[in-house]
Amino acid sequence: MTAMVKNLIALGDGLRVCVEVESASSQGLRIRSLDLRRTRNSPHFPASTWVPWQMRILSRRLTLKSEKLEVVDYDPIRELGLLRSAPVLEEPWKEYFELSLDQGFRIVLRRFAYDPAQGRKREIAFGLSQEDLLELVDELGQVLKESPEREEQEPAFQQAA
């Protein structure tokens, strides 16, 4: 098993993927962050509805380690969105994923642990099999490449907006 942090970068299909890997084995990876970007010379240019649409799609489709993502915040001025998974409540450290969306072109996924005693969060690595990583990159890449079909206002998004 490798024990150093490396950035793995892949280009293709109009996407740039950067994975910050803490360790790797023949079975899987410990990842600090996953960063996907769609090239800006893509045929579709995001409208103001793009990030809210991406947030809705991701909250419906994506489950990470049995944790559903929920819309947390949306900044319409800077076109930034934030989704977070619900932490397991029985454990002293509350671990959760945060997924940020930036102007319809970029998705960044990280995992955090929150220590209630100290009242702060810290970034932690998370494990994925190679197959799960490929599926996750495929799913996130699809959301970056698709364009919104219609405007829907769901209660969770209306509260975050």
NORLINVEN-V354379 format. One record per helix or strand. SS is the DSSP state (a for helix, b for strand). FROM is the first residue (numbers start at 1). TO is the last residue. Records with the same first field share a line. If there is no record, write none. Layout:
# NORLINVEN-V354379
SS = FROM-TO + FROM-TO
This chain:
# NORLINVEN-V354379
b = 2-2 + 6-12 + 15-24 + 28-38 + 63-64 + 67-75 + 80-85 + 93-102 + 106-115 + 120-124 + 126-129
a = 50-61 + 130-145 + 155-160
